[in-house]
């Protein structure tokens, strides 16, 4: 893929420092861009499709400005517990309530990714099951006070303190929980480059 992608101008449409870090593991040169998109999805949409719906929504917003051979990558990550989407916390109290729900339980993390190239959008999503240990209230408060996960869905980051001490078990792609399923992304980019070169 590395040789083929040199002919493309890659743009990561995300303000997430974690996505920037992850994409840098598989692609050498890319530009960071972002715009404010109202992340609203239909109420009757299946929970498992929310992340891919939102990623697709973001990709569509770049369709008119995208130039030939520019590859736009958009993504959205949602944490789902008990059929409820847990987004980014609005306050410390909100963050505490989220982590209290996740404590001792298993939830799912969905990341949807859309790839916009030459007017066509292809989308996919990945899911990881994450099980937490029982968390003490002091542990939750410590994490919220010192690690400030206010920019993270579900109010935690698997790559920081909570991931090191709070996660009991995980089934699926670790990077998916961080916000970008690299294994799938690499192969999906290869697929659309091959299609373009046919």
C-alpha positions as CSV (number, residue, x, y, z in Angstrom):
1,X,0.0,0.0,0.0
2,X,2.8,2.4,0.8
3,X,3.9,2.9,-2.8
4,X,0.3,3.1,-4.1
5,X,-0.8,5.7,-1.5
6,X,2.0,8.1,-2.5
7,X,-0.2,9.2,-5.4
8,X,-2.9,10.3,-3.1
9,X,-3.2,13.3,-0.8
10,X,-4.4,11.8,2.5
11,X,-6.5,14.0,4.8
12,X,-7.6,12.9,8.3
13,X,-10.7,14.7,9.2
14,X,-10.4,14.5,13.0
15,X,-9.2,16.7,15.9
16,X,-8.4,13.6,17.9
17,X,-4.7,13.4,18.9
18,X,-5.1,9.6,19.3
19,X,-6.4,9.1,15.7
20,X,-3.5,11.3,14.4
21,X,-1.0,9.1,16.4
22,X,-2.6,5.9,15.1
23,X,-2.8,6.8,11.5
24,X,0.9,7.8,11.6
25,X,1.6,4.1,12.3
26,X,0.5,3.0,8.9
27,X,0.7,6.2,6.7
28,X,3.7,8.5,6.6
29,X,2.3,11.7,5.2
30,X,-1.2,13.1,5.8
31,X,-2.9,16.4,6.7
32,X,-5.2,17.0,9.6
33,X,-8.4,18.9,8.9
34,X,-11.6,19.3,10.8
35,X,-15.0,21.1,10.7
36,X,-17.9,21.2,13.1
37,X,-20.5,18.7,12.2
38,X,-23.7,18.3,14.2
39,X,-23.5,14.6,15.3
40,X,-27.2,13.7,15.1
41,X,-28.5,10.3,14.1
42,X,-32.1,8.9,13.6
43,X,-33.7,7.7,16.8
44,X,-34.7,4.4,15.2
45,X,-31.2,3.7,13.9
46,X,-29.7,0.4,15.2
47,X,-27.2,1.1,17.9
48,X,-24.5,-0.9,16.1
49,X,-24.8,1.4,13.1
50,X,-24.5,4.8,14.9
51,X,-20.7,5.1,14.6
52,X,-20.7,4.3,10.9
53,X,-23.7,6.6,10.2
54,X,-21.8,9.5,11.9
55,X,-18.6,8.8,10.1
56,X,-20.5,8.7,6.8
57,X,-22.2,12.0,7.7
58,X,-18.8,13.6,8.2
59,X,-17.4,12.2,4.9
60,X,-20.4,13.6,3.0
61,X,-19.7,17.1,4.4
62,X,-16.3,17.1,2.4
63,X,-17.7,15.8,-0.8
64,X,-18.1,19.2,-2.6
65,X,-14.6,20.4,-1.7
66,X,-12.7,17.1,-2.2
67,X,-10.3,17.2,-5.2
68,X,-9.3,14.3,-7.4
69,X,-6.9,11.8,-5.7
70,X,-7.6,13.3,-2.2
71,X,-8.4,10.6,0.3
72,X,-10.5,11.8,3.2
73,X,-10.7,9.6,6.3
74,X,-13.5,10.3,8.8
75,X,-14.3,8.3,11.9
76,X,-16.6,8.2,14.9
77,X,-16.4,6.1,18.0
78,X,-19.2,5.3,20.4
79,X,-19.4,3.3,23.6
80,X,-22.5,1.3,24.1
81,X,-23.7,-0.2,27.3
82,X,-27.1,-1.8,27.9
83,X,-28.3,-0.5,24.5
84,X,-27.4,3.1,25.5
85,X,-24.8,5.2,23.6
86,X,-22.4,6.8,26.1
87,X,-20.8,9.8,24.4
88,X,-18.3,12.3,25.7
89,X,-19.2,13.4,29.3
90,X,-20.7,16.8,29.8
91,X,-19.3,17.2,33.4
92,X,-17.4,15.3,36.1
93,X,-20.7,14.0,37.4
94,X,-21.7,12.8,34.0
95,X,-18.3,11.1,33.6
96,X,-18.6,9.5,37.1
97,X,-22.0,8.1,36.2
98,X,-20.7,6.6,33.0
99,X,-17.8,4.8,34.6
100,X,-20.0,3.7,37.4
101,X,-22.3,2.0,34.8
102,X,-19.3,0.4,33.1
103,X,-17.8,-0.8,36.4
104,X,-17.9,-4.6,36.7
105,X,-19.7,-4.9,33.3
106,X,-19.1,-5.6,29.6
107,X,-19.7,-3.0,27.0
108,X,-19.1,-2.6,23.3
109,X,-17.0,0.0,21.5
110,X,-17.9,0.7,17.9
111,X,-15.8,2.8,15.6
112,X,-17.2,3.7,12.2
113,X,-14.8,4.8,9.4
114,X,-15.6,6.4,6.0
115,X,-13.2,6.8,3.1
116,X,-14.0,9.5,0.5
117,X,-12.0,9.2,-2.7
118,X,-12.9,10.8,-6.1
119,X,-16.6,11.3,-5.2
120,X,-17.2,7.8,-3.7
121,X,-17.6,7.0,-0.1
122,X,-16.9,3.5,1.3
123,X,-17.7,2.9,5.0
124,X,-17.1,0.1,7.5
125,X,-17.2,-0.3,11.3
126,X,-15.5,-2.5,13.8
127,X,-16.6,-3.6,17.3
128,X,-14.6,-4.5,20.5
129,X,-16.1,-6.0,23.7
130,X,-14.5,-4.5,26.8
131,X,-15.1,-5.8,30.4
132,X,-14.2,-3.7,33.4
133,X,-13.2,-4.8,36.8
134,X,-15.4,-3.5,39.7
135,X,-14.2,0.1,40.2
136,X,-14.0,1.8,43.6
137,X,-15.6,5.2,43.8
138,X,-12.2,6.6,44.8
139,X,-10.6,5.1,41.7
140,X,-13.2,6.7,39.5
141,X,-12.8,10.1,41.1
142,X,-9.0,9.9,41.0
143,X,-9.2,9.1,37.2
144,X,-11.6,12.0,36.5
145,X,-9.5,14.5,38.5
146,X,-6.1,13.6,37.2
147,X,-6.6,12.2,33.7
148,X,-9.6,14.4,32.7
149,X,-11.2,12.1,30.1
150,X,-13.8,14.7,29.0
151,X,-12.9,14.3,25.3
152,X,-13.4,10.5,25.3
153,X,-16.5,8.5,24.6
154,X,-17.6,6.6,27.6
155,X,-15.4,8.8,29.8
156,X,-12.2,6.7,29.5
157,X,-9.2,6.0,27.4
158,X,-8.0,2.5,27.0
159,X,-4.4,3.8,26.4
160,X,-4.2,5.6,29.8
161,X,-4.5,4.9,33.5
162,X,-8.0,3.5,33.4
163,X,-7.0,1.1,30.6
164,X,-4.0,-0.1,32.6
165,X,-5.9,-0.8,35.8
166,X,-9.6,-1.0,35.0
167,X,-9.8,-3.4,32.1
168,X,-10.3,-7.0,32.9
169,X,-10.8,-8.5,29.4
170,X,-11.1,-7.4,25.8
171,X,-12.3,-9.1,22.7
172,X,-11.4,-7.4,19.4
173,X,-9.0,-4.7,18.1
174,X,-7.3,-2.6,20.8
175,X,-6.8,0.2,18.4
176,X,-10.6,0.2,17.6
177,X,-11.2,1.3,21.2
178,X,-8.6,4.1,20.9
179,X,-10.6,5.4,17.9
180,X,-9.2,3.9,14.7
181,X,-9.3,0.2,13.8
182,X,-5.9,0.0,12.1
183,X,-6.1,-3.6,10.9
184,X,-9.3,-3.0,9.0
185,X,-8.4,0.5,7.9
186,X,-5.2,-0.7,6.2
187,X,-7.0,-3.3,4.3
188,X,-9.9,-1.1,3.3
189,X,-7.6,1.6,2.0
190,X,-5.7,-1.1,0.0
191,X,-9.1,-2.2,-1.4
192,X,-10.2,1.2,-2.7
193,X,-6.7,1.9,-4.2
194,X,-6.9,-1.4,-6.0
195,X,-10.3,-0.5,-7.3
196,X,-9.2,2.9,-8.4
197,X,-6.2,1.4,-10.3
198,X,-8.4,-1.2,-12.2
